[in-house]
Amino acid sequence: MTTTHAEGVGFRSERGPVLIALMLSTGLVAIDATIVATAVPSIVHDIGGFASFPWLFSAYLLAQAVSVPVYAKLSDTIGRKPIMLIGIGLFLLGSILCGVAWSMPVLIAFRVVQGLGAGAVQPMAITIAGDIYTLAERAKVQGYLASVWAVSSVVGPTLGGVFAALGIWRGIFLVNIPLCLVAGWMLVRSFHENVEHVKHRVDYLGAGLLTASLTLLILGALEGGQAWAWNSAVSMAVFAGGAVLFAAFILVERRAAEPVLPPWVVSRRLLATTAMISFGVGAVMLGLTSYVPTFLEGALSTSPILAGLALAALTIGWPISASQSGRLYLRIGFRNTALIGITITVIGTAVLAFTATTPNVLLAAGSCFIVGLGLGLVATPTLIAAQTSVEWNERGVVTGTNLFARSIGSSIGVAVFGAIANAVYAGTLHGETDPHTVVAASAAVFLAVTVVAALTVVAVIGMPAARNIKQVPAAAQANPRG
């Protein structure tokens, strides 16, 4: 990897254009995460398919999650730039196709194309940042990238609402076209790498088995209790099929010359614990993202915009603490910084859980802000610790595994929290239309989120101490072959 380690991290530094390209690329995924939801009523009114519209999100998330490990491995083989450009290209193609979709099944299929693009864009942005910035600089850079999510949490719903109100919902997809073109152009122009091209043996069988097994397992977690009952024959068949294929994948990886998911990823204590932490972060994030707006709208009849802004406090707190985490982990170490963060997270989720019986928008927003501050001190240092412990040719897999664990945590978290909420709704006459029931269901979910945050403390404690983390010297942060 040929990079320039000029002084400074901002937009005016020599690496500034690359940082802007990474932020634009991240923005594609971040805005998409919020803009579609607000336009669903308009989409259904135009092309129908109300019963199947949840697949607009499930199909996208599924395609994104299962493709991350494959892209991550390929990036360590052929370089980051080609994979990032492939991701932007797929996202661009998917956006154009979604913009001209004529039915709900077709739109869902095109969302899969978008998801495959997002599966490359998000991990590659973080991996490239890990390549071109030093250990001391990465926290600030992660703050820049996290700030994209903060802005998108406000811009996405607002823009989606405007397009829906004007009756031009297709604009929520077509707006991605200029963003993709600018991000791709800046990446081609500003980011240069020199990867030594050697003959590799691509693990096609392993990639296929991993994709198929994870597709079934994540599908079962996403749709269990929704499209089919947890104890139904379909649910059991999906999980059983996924488990069998995953077992076959493990056997294949033991013999593969260049496995797509090397065994050392889970055998190293640091990488295993940081992946577990990322799993917990994903579950906490989706638990709040999915239920805070529902809680406020159902309990207080709050407008969707106000409920969304209360949740946005979480994504505002995250980049603030993430950008400052470098000062802490360079002084007290990665594990101690993450411990402070997860403690703050537990406090924030506990406050939300125990005050849910007396709904208040400002209190909910304040709790979300506290959780965001905590997660910024957990997610960023642990990811950087994992990246720092390996060299260039392993960093893509490590970053991809970390983000993949977060996606799995999100999927399983949504399934578990949904089952808890549905159990509360099923025990009442009016279900989700009764404000008191909404409060009870939300309180139960927030308590479960607090338990997940508390369990994540165990994973943080299990991290190796800073002195035991192998840190690759600054001079070796770039591709040693370049």
ROMI-443596 format. One record per residue (C-alpha): residue in three letters; x, y, z. Coordinates in steps of 0.25 Angstrom, whole numbers, padded with zeros to 4 digits, always signed. Layout:
N
ALAXYZ
...
***
This chain:
482
MET+0000+0000+0000
THR+0006+0013-0004
THR+0002+0024+0005
THR+0006+0037+0010
HIS+0007+0040+0025
ALA+0006+0055+0024
GLU+0004+0063+0037
GLY-0011+0065+0040
VAL-0024+0058+0038
GLY-0033+0069+0033
PHE-0039+0071+0020
ARG-0027+0081+0016
SER-0016+0070+0019
GLU-0010+0062+0008
ARG-0019+0051+0011
GLY-0031+0060+0012
PRO-0037+0056-0002
VAL-0037+0041+0002
LEU-0044+0044+0015
ILE-0054+0052+0008
ALA-0056+0040-0002
LEU-0057+0031+0010
MET-0068+0040+0017
LEU-0076+0041+0004
SER-0075+0026+0002
THR-0080+0023+0017
GLY-0091+0033+0014
LEU-0097+0025+0004
VAL-0099+0013+0014
ALA-0102+0023+0025
ILE-0113+0031+0018
ASP-0119+0018+0012
ALA-0121+0012+0026
THR-0131+0023+0030
ILE-0137+0029+0017
VAL-0144+0017+0012
ALA-0153+0015+0025
THR-0160+0029+0024
ALA-0164+0026+0009
VAL-0170+0012+0011
PRO-0185+0017+0011
SER-0182+0025-0002
ILE-0175+0013-0008
VAL-0187+0003-0004
HIS-0197+0013-0009
ASP-0190+0014-0023
ILE-0186-0001-0026
GLY-0194-0009-0015
GLY-0188-0020-0007
PHE-0191-0016+0007
ALA-0190-0030+0013
SER-0176-0032+0007
PHE-0170-0018+0010
PRO-0161-0022+0022
TRP-0153-0030+0012
LEU-0148-0016+0007
PHE-0140-0016+0019
SER-0137-0031+0022
ALA-0132-0034+0008
TYR-0123-0022+0008
LEU-0117-0025+0022
LEU-0116-0040+0018
ALA-0108-0037+0006
GLN-0099-0027+0013
ALA-0096-0036+0024
VAL-0093-0049+0017
SER-0084-0042+0007
VAL-0075-0035+0017
PRO-0065-0047+0020
VAL-0064-0050+0005
TYR-0060-0035+0002
ALA-0051-0034+0014
LYS-0043-0046+0009
LEU-0042-0042-0005
SER-0037-0028-0001
ASP-0025-0034+0006
THR-0022-0042-0007
ILE-0024-0032-0018
GLY-0025-0018-0010
ARG-0035-0009-0004
LYS-0037+0000-0016
PRO-0043-0010-0026
ILE-0053-0016-0015
MET-0057-0002-0011
LEU-0060+0002-0026
ILE-0067-0011-0028
GLY-0076-0007-0016
ILE-0079+0007-0020
GLY-0082+0001-0034
LEU-0092-0009-0029
PHE-0098+0001-0020
LEU-0100+0011-0032
LEU-0106+0000-0040
GLY-0115-0004-0029
SER-0119+0010-0027
ILE-0123+0012-0042
LEU-0130-0001-0042
CYS-0138+0002-0030
GLY-0142+0016-0036
VAL-0149+0009-0048
ALA-0155-0003-0040
TRP-0169-0006-0044
SER-0173-0016-0033
MET-0170-0019-0019
PRO-0163-0033-0022
VAL-0155-0026-0033
LEU-0151-0014-0023
ILE-0147-0025-0013
ALA-0138-0032-0023
PHE-0131-0019-0026
ARG-0129-0016-0011
VAL-0121-0028-0011
VAL-0112-0022-0021
GLN-0111-0010-0013
GLY-0108-0018+0000
LEU-0096-0025-0008
GLY-0090-0012-0011
ALA-0092-0007+0004
GLY-0085-0020+0008
ALA-0072-0015+0002
VAL-0073+0000+0004
GLN-0074+0000+0019
PRO-0063-0009+0023
MET-0054-0004+0012
ALA-0055+0010+0017
ILE-0051+0006+0031
THR-0040-0003+0026
ILE-0034+0008+0017
ALA-0034+0018+0029
GLY-0027+0007+0037
ASP-0016+0006+0025
ILE-0013+0021+0023
TYR-0014+0027+0037
THR-0005+0024+0049
LEU-0010+0018+0062
ALA-0011+0032+0068
GLU-0019+0038+0057
ARG-0029+0027+0055
ALA-0038+0031+0066
LYS-0040+0045+0060
VAL-0042+0039+0047
GLN-0053+0029+0052
GLY-0059+0041+0058
TYR-0060+0047+0044
LEU-0066+0035+0039
ALA-0076+0033+0051
SER-0080+0048+0049
VAL-0086+0044+0035
TRP-0095+0034+0042
ALA-0099+0046+0052
VAL-0103+0055+0040
SER-0110+0044+0033
SER-0119+0041+0044
VAL-0125+0055+0043
VAL-0123+0057+0028
GLY-0128+0043+0024
PRO-0142+0043+0030
THR-0144+0058+0026
LEU-0140+0055+0012
GLY-0149+0043+0011
GLY-0161+0050+0017
VAL-0159+0061+0006
PHE-0158+0052-0005
ALA-0170+0044+0000
ALA-0178+0057+0002
LEU-0175+0061-0012
GLY-0180+0047-0017
ILE-0166+0045-0024
TRP-0161+0033-0015
ARG-0152+0028-0026
GLY-0143+0040-0023
ILE-0139+0034-0010
PHE-0131+0024-0018
LEU-0127+0033-0030
VAL-0121+0043-0021
ASN-0110+0033-0019
ILE-0105+0034-0033
PRO-0097+0047-0032
LEU-0092+0043-0018
CYS-0086+0029-0024
LEU-0080+0036-0036
VAL-0073+0047-0027
ALA-0068+0037-0017
GLY-0063+0027-0028
TRP-0056+0039-0036
MET-0049+0044-0023
LEU-0045+0030-0019
VAL-0039+0027-0033
ARG-0032+0041-0033
SER-0027+0042-0019
PHE-0025+0028-0014
HIS-0013+0020-0019
GLU-0008+0006-0015
ASN+0003-0003-0020
VAL-0001-0017-0018
GLU+0009-0028-0022
HIS+0001-0037-0031
VAL+0004-0052-0028
LYS-0004-0064-0031
HIS-0015-0067-0021
ARG-0024-0079-0019
VAL-0038-0073-0017
ASP-0046-0081-0007
TYR-0059-0082-0016
LEU-0064-0094-0008
GLY-0062-0087+0005
ALA-0068-0074+0001
GLY-0080-0081-0005
LEU-0083-0090+0007
LEU-0081-0077+0017
THR-0090-0069+0008
ALA-0101-0080+0008
SER-0100-0084+0023
LEU-0100-0069+0027
THR-0112-0066+0018
LEU-0120-0077+0024
LEU-0116-0074+0039
ILE-0118-0059+0038
LEU-0131-0061+0030
GLY-0136-0070+0041
ALA-0133-0059+0052
LEU-0139-0048+0043
GLU-0152-0054+0040
GLY-0154-0064+0052
GLY-0167-0059+0059
GLN-0170-0050+0047
ALA-0172-0058+0034
TRP-0173-0071+0042
ALA-0174-0076+0056
TRP-0161-0079+0063
ASN-0165-0094+0066
SER-0170-0096+0052
ALA-0165-0106+0042
VAL-0160-0095+0033
SER-0152-0089+0044
MET-0146-0102+0048
ALA-0142-0105+0034
VAL-0136-0092+0032
PHE-0127-0092+0044
ALA-0124-0107+0042
GLY-0119-0105+0028
GLY-0111-0093+0032
ALA-0104-0101+0043
VAL-0101-0112+0034
LEU-0095-0103+0023
PHE-0087-0095+0034
ALA-0081-0108+0039
ALA-0077-0112+0025
PHE-0071-0098+0023
ILE-0062-0101+0036
LEU-0057-0114+0030
VAL-0054-0108+0017
GLU-0047-0096+0023
ARG-0037-0105+0031
ARG-0032-0111+0018
ALA-0033-0098+0009
ALA-0020-0092+0004
GLU-0025-0078+0006
PRO-0037-0079+0014
VAL-0048-0068+0013
LEU-0049-0067+0028
PRO-0036-0072+0034
PRO-0036-0080+0047
TRP-0027-0070+0054
VAL-0038-0060+0054
VAL-0045-0067+0065
SER-0033-0074+0071
ARG-0026-0061+0075
ARG-0031-0055+0089
LEU-0031-0041+0085
LEU-0039-0043+0071
ALA-0049-0053+0078
THR-0052-0043+0089
THR-0053-0031+0080
ALA-0062-0038+0071
MET-0071-0042+0083
ILE-0071-0027+0087
SER-0075-0023+0073
PHE-0087-0033+0074
GLY-0092-0027+0087
VAL-0090-0013+0081
GLY-0099-0017+0069
ALA-0110-0023+0078
VAL-0110-0010+0087
MET-0110-0001+0075
LEU-0122-0008+0067
GLY-0130-0010+0080
LEU-0130+0005+0083
THR-0131+0008+0068
SER-0143-0001+0066
TYR-0151+0002+0079
VAL-0148+0016+0084
PRO-0157+0023+0072
THR-0168+0013+0074
PHE-0167+0015+0089
LEU-0169+0030+0088
GLU-0179+0030+0077
GLY-0188+0019+0083
ALA-0187+0024+0098
LEU-0187+0039+0095
SER-0193+0040+0081
THR-0180+0048+0078
SER-0178+0051+0063
PRO-0169+0042+0055
ILE-0159+0053+0053
LEU-0158+0057+0068
ALA-0156+0042+0071
GLY-0145+0041+0061
LEU-0138+0053+0066
ALA-0138+0047+0080
LEU-0132+0035+0075
ALA-0122+0043+0067
ALA-0116+0047+0080
LEU-0109+0034+0080
THR-0102+0036+0067
ILE-0098+0050+0072
GLY-0092+0045+0084
TRP-0084+0033+0077
PRO-0075+0042+0068
ILE-0072+0052+0080
SER-0066+0041+0088
ALA-0060+0033+0077
SER-0052+0045+0072
GLN-0047+0047+0086
SER-0044+0032+0089
GLY-0030+0033+0084
ARG-0026+0042+0095
LEU-0031+0031+0105
TYR-0026+0019+0099
LEU-0012+0024+0096
ARG-0011+0028+0111
ILE-0018+0017+0118
GLY-0019+0006+0108
PHE-0030+0000+0099
ARG-0037-0009+0109
ASN-0038+0002+0120
THR-0044+0011+0110
ALA-0054+0001+0106
LEU-0057-0002+0120
ILE-0061+0012+0123
GLY-0069+0013+0110
ILE-0077+0000+0113
THR-0079+0005+0127
ILE-0085+0018+0122
THR-0094+0009+0112
VAL-0099+0001+0123
ILE-0103+0013+0131
GLY-0110+0019+0119
THR-0118+0007+0115
ALA-0122+0005+0130
VAL-0127+0019+0131
LEU-0135+0017+0119
ALA-0141+0004+0124
PHE-0144+0008+0138
THR-0151+0022+0134
ALA-0159+0015+0122
THR-0171+0015+0131
THR-0171+0030+0131
PRO-0169+0033+0116
ASN-0162+0046+0114
VAL-0156+0051+0100
LEU-0144+0059+0107
LEU-0141+0047+0116
ALA-0141+0037+0105
ALA-0132+0046+0097
GLY-0123+0048+0108
SER-0122+0034+0111
CYS-0119+0031+0096
PHE-0108+0042+0096
ILE-0101+0035+0108
VAL-0102+0022+0101
GLY-0096+0028+0089
LEU-0084+0034+0097
GLY-0082+0020+0103
LEU-0082+0012+0090
GLY-0072+0022+0083
LEU-0062+0018+0094
VAL-0065+0004+0092
ALA-0066+0001+0077
THR-0055+0010+0072
PRO-0044+0006+0082
THR-0047-0009+0081
LEU-0047-0008+0066
ILE-0034+0000+0065
ALA-0028-0010+0075
ALA-0031-0022+0066
GLN-0026-0014+0054
THR-0013-0010+0061
SER-0010-0025+0065
VAL-0009-0029+0050
GLU-0001-0025+0037
TRP-0007-0020+0024
ASN-0010-0034+0018
GLU-0018-0038+0030
ARG-0025-0025+0033
GLY-0037-0026+0023
VAL-0041-0039+0029
VAL-0040-0034+0043
THR-0048-0022+0040
GLY-0058-0030+0032
THR-0060-0040+0043
ASN-0062-0029+0054
LEU-0073-0022+0045
PHE-0079-0035+0042
ALA-0080-0039+0057
ARG-0087-0025+0058
SER-0097-0029+0047
ILE-0100-0043+0053
GLY-0102-0036+0067
SER-0112-0026+0060
SER-0119-0038+0054
ILE-0120-0047+0066
GLY-0123-0035+0075
VAL-0135-0030+0066
ALA-0140-0045+0066
VAL-0139-0046+0081
PHE-0144-0032+0085
GLY-0156-0034+0075
ALA-0160-0047+0082
ILE-0160-0040+0095
ALA-0168-0029+0090
ASN-0178-0038+0083
ALA-0179-0047+0096
VAL-0184-0034+0103
TYR-0193-0030+0092
ALA-0199-0044+0091
GLY-0204-0044+0106
THR-0213-0031+0104
LEU-0226-0029+0097
HIS-0222-0016+0089
GLY-0207-0020+0086
GLU-0198-0009+0080
THR-0210+0001+0079
ASP-0211+0002+0095
PRO-0201+0013+0100
HIS-0199+0005+0113
THR-0196-0008+0106
VAL-0186+0000+0097
VAL-0179+0005+0110
ALA-0179-0009+0116
ALA-0173-0015+0104
SER-0163-0004+0102
ALA-0158-0005+0116
ALA-0156-0020+0115
VAL-0148-0018+0102
PHE-0140-0007+0108
LEU-0137-0016+0120
ALA-0132-0027+0111
VAL-0123-0017+0104
THR-0117-0014+0118
VAL-0115-0028+0120
VAL-0107-0029+0107
ALA-0099-0017+0110
ALA-0096-0023+0124
LEU-0092-0037+0117
THR-0083-0029+0108
VAL-0075-0024+0120
VAL-0070-0038+0121
ALA-0064-0038+0107
VAL-0057-0025+0110
ILE-0051-0030+0122
GLY-0046-0042+0114
MET-0038-0034+0105
PRO-0023-0035+0107
ALA-0016-0023+0114
ALA-0010-0013+0105
ARG+0004-0018+0108
ASN+0000-0031+0102
ILE-0005-0026+0089
LYS+0004-0027+0078
GLN+0005-0013+0072
VAL+0010-0012+0057
PRO+0020-0001+0056
ALA+0016+0012+0049
ALA+0025+0009+0038
ALA+0018-0004+0035
GLN+0004+0001+0035
ALA+0004+0002+0020
ASN+0005-0010+0011
PRO+0019-0017+0014
ARG+0019-0022-0001
GLY+0016-0008-0007
***
